[in-house]
Structure formats: C-alpha cells, structure tokens
Amino acid sequence: MQMQGGSAPAFARDPHAYSDGHTLTQGPYAQPGPRQLKLADEHVFWSLLGNRFEYNEATDSLVFDLQGWYGTTYDRFVVKAEGDIADRLEESQTDLLWGHAINAYFDTQLGVRLDQFDEGSNRQWLAFGVQGLAPYWFELDVTAYLGDSGRTALAVEAEYELLLTQKLILQPRAALTLYGENDPDNDLGSGLSDLAIGLRLRYEITRQFAPYIG
C-alpha cells in the first residue's frame, strides 16, 4: 500500500468548496422566507485544552499549560497560558492572539504576550507566530516576540504522537526559548535560555480525559 501524500488543495478548508454553487438563497435547496440556516464558516466553535499538569520535584511546584480558542473556521481568538505555582503563582506567561488560517494545516497568530514574575520585572511583548501540523505529523508552534527596549525572543515547541494502541499513546515533546539579550531582573540570559525535552505515556480513557506519566 502507498500512503496518501502530496499537497492539500488550496480549498481544503473551504466549507463551500463542494456545494456546486448552491447557496442559502439560490439553487434547488434554497428555502423561502427568512433565513433559516447558517453558512458553514459562520458557525462559532470553541476548544479548551489542558495540555500539561505536572509536579516539579526540584522546585516543589505545579506546572500548568493551557490553551483555548473561540471562533470560526478561518479566524479565532486564541489564549495560551503556562506557569509555575508553589505557595502562589511564581511566574506565568500568557499569550493573547488572533489566529487566521493560511492553509489546510497552519494558522498564523498575532497578538501580545504578558509575562508575570513573583520576584522580578513583568514584561510585555508583541507576538507573531505560526501553529499547526507540519509534514510527518509533527505538531509545531513557533512564535517570535518583540519587547520594550528592543528585547527579542523566540519560542519553539514540537510534539509527536506514537499510537501504541488506539488508547495508549507515547508522546515525545521538545520546547526551547531564546532571548536576544540579557534580562538580569528576571535571571534570564541571552541565547538559549530554556530547553525542555520530555517523554510521556498517556491513556485516553475518553478523548476528553487522558491521564499520563512521563
């Protein structure tokens, strides 16, 4: 057997690509009277994903990583939040983004990032990135940041899923953050500042709830 390959057609995410020109107001399926249906790209959807809830023994803290979005097929409001909690919120990073689909697999994202530190100086950034499914089924999230006083940063995160069974899934993950200059107030150095490599095994009790070890 040959695996399906090649590029997706340009209209792969177009909800009306296969309607043969029929609309709500024209064609054999149009209904009289006031409008009774919505076009496919007018429906609003939402999603909330708790991607990571982990205990860090070295710092005696809880690590969280959440992502949610609300919007349509092509445009949506995206929130990404991650941080560490000990006795209180030690530090957090929150991205508020507007996402737009550019093809069948990737969305561009534009917005702001807010960094909060319990001990240090809070930072605000302009953010621009892409997020989606790369070739060979890698989930990729790349974002560039521009802060005050010419500060710059780049965050890259990649994940891959190996299906051992339909419910048991092995997931390697790598994330790194680079900064353009030193930030002594927050003990951050220039260059490669953070690198995390993980491997976790999760069991999907349902598609909505999947505990894991790693």
Salt bridges, closest charged atoms under 4 A:
ASP41 OD1 - HIS16 NE2 3.41
GLU42 OE1 - ARG35 NH2 2.53
GLU54 OE1 - ARG52 NH1 3.73
ASP65 OD2 - ARG52 NE 3.45
ASP75 OD1 - HIS100 ND1 2.66
ASP107 OD1 - ARG13 NH1 3.07
ASP115 OD2 - ARG113 NH2 2.74
ASP118 OD2 - ARG88 NH2 2.93
ASP141 OD2 - LYS80 NZ 2.79
ASP148 OD1 - ARG151 NH1 3.02
GLU157 OE2 - ARG173 NE 3.31
GLU159 OE2 - ARG173 NE 3.77
GLU161 OE2 - ARG202 NH2 2.82
ASP183 OD1 - ARG123 NH2 2.73
ASP185 OD2 - ARG123 NH2 3.60
GLU204 OE2 - ARG202 NH2 3.20
GLU204 OE1 - ARG207 NE 3.40
